[in-house]
């Protein structure tokens, strides 16, 4: 009876173990940032300084990247993302929302494959 109980406990706890293996590490950054429709800048802080930024819409890479001084930049039609090399923060700047509809993109960071931030303007 004891063997069956131990075996059942192992089987029942397996989903908890497997689920924790696939948990994303956000490095204390939020999973989502919402920007106001009038545009503006929002700064978020995390647990580590990040590097180059990639912007994605509908699963495809969009935007342009460059480095100025000690800051990485990524630009898209409505969004600029800055990541200082020596500070654990990401700075989002958005143009005003003109179409009256919601805009969304996903950013990821080179070297931090599990870290993504969904950026929404509404």
C-alpha positions in Angstrom: 0.0 0.0 0.0 2.8 2.4 0.9 4.5 1.8 -2.5 1.3 2.6 -4.3 0.9 5.8 -2.3 4.5 7.0 -3.0 4.1 6.2 -6.7 0.8 8.1 -6.9 2.4 11.1 -5.1 5.2 11.1 -7.6 2.9 10.9 -10.6 0.6 13.7 -9.2 3.5 16.0 -8.5 5.1 15.5 -11.9 3.0 18.3 -13.7 4.3 20.8 -11.1 7.9 19.9 -11.8 7.5 19.9 -15.6 5.6 23.2 -15.5 8.4 24.9 -13.6 10.9 23.8 -16.2 9.2 25.9 -18.9 8.5 29.0 -16.8 9.9 32.1 -18.5 12.5 34.2 -16.7 11.5 37.8 -17.0 14.5 39.0 -14.9 12.1 41.1 -12.9 10.8 43.0 -15.9 7.0 43.1 -16.6 5.5 40.9 -19.2 3.3 43.7 -20.5 3.7 47.5 -20.8 0.7 49.7 -21.6 1.4 53.1 -23.2 -1.2 55.9 -23.2 -3.0 56.9 -26.4 -1.6 60.4 -26.2 1.9 59.0 -26.5 4.8 59.6 -24.1 7.5 57.7 -22.3 7.4 54.9 -19.8 10.4 53.5 -18.0 10.5 50.0 -16.5 13.2 48.6 -14.3 14.3 45.0 -13.9 16.9 42.8 -12.3 19.7 43.0 -14.9 21.0 45.4 -17.6 19.9 44.2 -21.0 21.3 44.5 -24.5 20.2 44.8 -28.1 16.4 44.8 -28.7 14.3 43.1 -31.3 10.8 44.3 -32.2 8.2 41.8 -33.5 4.7 42.2 -35.0 2.7 39.2 -36.0 5.8 37.0 -35.5 8.0 39.0 -37.9 10.9 41.2 -37.1 10.3 44.9 -37.7 12.2 48.1 -36.9 15.7 49.3 -37.0 18.5 49.0 -34.4 21.5 51.2 -33.6 23.9 52.0 -30.7 24.5 55.6 -29.6 27.1 56.0 -26.9 26.2 53.6 -24.1 22.6 53.0 -25.2 21.0 50.5 -27.5 18.0 51.8 -29.6 15.3 50.0 -31.6 12.9 52.0 -33.7 9.5 51.2 -35.3 6.8 53.3 -36.9 5.3 54.4 -33.5 7.7 53.1 -30.9 11.3 53.7 -29.8 12.9 51.4 -27.2 16.1 52.3 -25.4 18.2 50.0 -23.2 21.1 51.6 -21.4 24.1 49.3 -21.3 24.8 49.9 -17.6 21.4 50.3 -16.1 18.7 47.6 -15.5 15.9 49.5 -17.3 14.0 49.7 -20.6 12.6 53.1 -21.8 9.6 53.0 -24.2 8.6 56.1 -26.1 5.5 56.1 -28.3 4.0 58.6 -30.7 0.4 59.6 -30.2 -2.2 57.1 -31.3 -3.8 58.6 -34.4 -5.9 55.8 -35.9 -8.0 55.4 -32.7 -7.2 51.7 -32.5 -4.9 49.6 -30.4 -1.3 49.0 -31.4 0.8 46.1 -30.2 4.3 44.8 -30.6 6.5 42.3 -28.8 10.1 43.0 -27.9 12.8 40.5 -27.1 16.4 41.0 -26.1 19.5 39.4 -27.7 21.0 37.0 -25.2 17.8 36.7 -23.2 15.7 34.3 -25.3 13.1 33.7 -22.6 12.5 37.4 -21.9 9.7 39.1 -23.9 7.7 42.2 -23.2 4.4 42.9 -24.9 4.0 46.6 -25.6 0.5 47.9 -26.1 -0.8 51.4 -26.9 -4.5 52.0 -26.5 
